[in-house]
Amino acid sequence: MKRLWCVAMAVIAICGTAGVIVAQQASWKADSAASGTGKVENKKLQAVQYLFPEQVSVVAGRDSVVDLHFKVIPGMHINSHTPREKSLIATRLIVAEGPGIKVNAVDFPAGSDYTLAALPNDKLSVYSGEFVVRAHIQAEAGQHLLEGGLRYQACDTNSCYPPREAPIAVDVIAR
């Protein structure tokens, strides 16, 4: 009886492990399909990509505007910076200010109306496709790295995913 119990527990452990492996493979396939490469590159779906610029030149000591271009992958949308429901996670630009560079303000575009088929009377404020966030910066003379990320929550027509952050890095040359 004791041996039968041990065999049963081993079978349960193997089946449980197989289920975890299948679930992991399924998420990898979804990520590789979304990236269009057919290879496993990232174990978590990144629904937003930072496009450009990689480098900007600004006038030292003066306020300058840097347009940060982003793209939401097809079939997905993200909440705007001002979602209509308080329970929804707003999109935010998070920057790490280094010495000699300061972000004074950030301007987001207006969100687009989006309606889910299940809730035709409720409109969401979202970003999809390409959009631009304007960062107002001031930099001392020299070369600086503006690093940070766009924090967002992505959704498709069926569900929303955990919040993520799309990394950004811009080399700022102030003269």
C-alpha positions in Angstrom: 0.0 0.0 0.0 2.8 2.3 0.9 4.6 1.6 -2.4 1.3 2.3 -4.4 1.0 5.7 -2.6 4.6 6.6 -3.6 3.9 5.7 -7.2 0.7 7.8 -7.2 2.6 10.8 -5.8 5.3 10.4 -8.4 2.8 10.4 -11.2 1.1 13.5 -9.8 4.4 15.3 -9.6 5.3 14.4 -13.1 2.0 15.5 -14.5 2.1 18.7 -12.6 5.6 19.5 -13.9 4.5 18.6 -17.5 1.6 21.1 -17.1 4.0 23.9 -16.0 6.3 23.1 -19.0 3.4 23.2 -21.5 2.1 26.5 -20.0 5.6 28.0 -20.3 6.0 26.8 -23.9 2.6 28.3 -24.8 3.6 31.7 -23.4 7.0 31.6 -25.2 5.2 30.8 -28.5 2.8 33.7 -28.0 5.8 36.0 -27.4 7.8 34.8 -30.4 4.7 35.1 -32.6 4.1 38.7 -31.4 7.8 39.6 -32.1 7.5 38.1 -35.6 10.8 36.3 -35.3 9.6 32.7 -34.6 12.3 32.4 -31.9 12.0 32.6 -28.2 13.4 36.0 -27.3 11.5 37.1 -24.3 9.5 35.1 -21.8 7.1 38.0 -21.2 5.2 39.8 -23.8 6.3 43.4 -24.3 3.3 45.1 -25.9 5.0 48.5 -26.3 8.2 49.3 -28.1 10.3 52.4 -27.8 11.1 53.4 -31.4 13.2 56.6 -31.4 15.2 58.9 -30.9 18.4 57.3 -29.7 20.3 60.6 -29.6 19.3 64.3 -29.6 21.1 67.6 -29.5 19.8 70.4 -27.4 20.9 73.9 -26.4 22.6 73.8 -23.0 20.8 75.4 -20.1 17.5 76.0 -22.1 14.2 74.1 -22.0 14.0 71.7 -24.9 11.3 69.3 -26.0 12.2 65.7 -26.9 9.6 63.7 -28.8 9.7 60.0 -27.6 8.1 57.7 -30.2 6.4 54.5 -29.1 4.4 51.7 -30.8 1.8 49.4 -29.4 1.8 46.0 -31.1 -1.2 45.2 -33.4 -4.2 43.7 -31.6 -3.3 45.4 -28.3 -4.1 48.7 -26.7 -2.8 50.3 -23.5 -4.7 52.6 -21.1 -4.0 56.3 -21.8 -2.3 58.5 -19.2 -5.9 59.5 -18.0 -8.1 56.4 -18.0 -11.8 57.0 -17.4 -12.0 54.4 -14.7 -10.0 54.9 -11.5 -9.4 51.2 -11.2 -7.4 51.1 -14.5 -3.7 51.6 -14.6 -2.6 54.9 -16.2 0.4 55.0 -18.6 3.3 56.9 -17.1 6.8 58.0 -18.1 9.3 57.2 -15.5 12.8 58.7 -15.8 16.0 58.4 -13.9 17.5 61.9 -13.9 21.2 61.8 -13.9 23.6 64.7 -13.0 23.3 67.6 -15.4 19.9 66.7 -16.8 16.4 67.4 -15.6 12.9 66.5 -16.9 10.6 69.5 -16.2 7.3 68.2 -17.6 5.9 65.4 -19.8 3.0 65.8 -22.3 1.0 62.8 -23.3 -1.3 62.7 -26.3 -5.1 62.5 -25.8 -6.3 58.9 -25.7 -8.6 57.4 -28.3 -12.0 56.1 -27.5 -12.2 52.3 -27.4 -15.3 50.2 -26.8 -15.3 46.5 -25.8 -18.0 44.4 -27.5 -19.1 43.1 -24.1 -19.6 46.7 -22.8 -20.9 48.8 -25.7 -21.9 51.7 -23.5 -18.5 52.1 -21.8 -15.7 53.9 -23.6 -12.1 53.5 -22.6 -9.3 56.0 -23.2 -6.5 54.1 -24.8 -3.4 54.3 -27.0 -2.9 52.0 -29.9 -0.5 52.0 -32.9 2.1 54.7 -32.8 2.1 57.6 -30.4 4.4 60.3 -29.1 5.2 61.5 -25.6 6.9 64.9 -25.3 9.5 65.3 -22.5 10.5 68.8 -21.6 14.1 68.6 -20.5 16.9 70.9 -19.5 20.6 69.8 -19.7 23.9 71.3 -18.7 26.6 71.4 -21.4 28.0 67.9 -22.2 26.7 64.5 -22.9 24.0 62.9 -20.7 22.0 59.7 -20.8 18.2 60.1 -20.3 17.0 56.6 -19.1 13.7 55.4 -18.0 10.7 53.6 -19.2 7.1 53.8 -20.2 5.0 52.0 -17.6 1.7 50.7 -19.0 -0.9 48.0 -18.8 -1.7 46.3 -22.1 -5.0 44.6 -23.0 -6.5 42.9 -26.0 -10.2 42.2 -26.7 -10.3 39.4 -24.1 -8.1 40.3 -21.2 -5.6 42.7 -19.6 -2.1 41.7 -18.7 0.1 42.7 -15.7 1.7 46.1 -15.9 5.1 46.3 -17.8 7.7 48.9 -18.6 9.1 49.6 -22.0 12.7 50.8 -21.5 13.9 54.0 -23.1 17.5 55.4 -23.4 18.3 58.7 -25.1 21.8 60.1 -25.5 21.4 63.9 -24.9 24.1 66.1 -26.2 23.8 69.7 -24.8 26.0 72.4 -26.5 
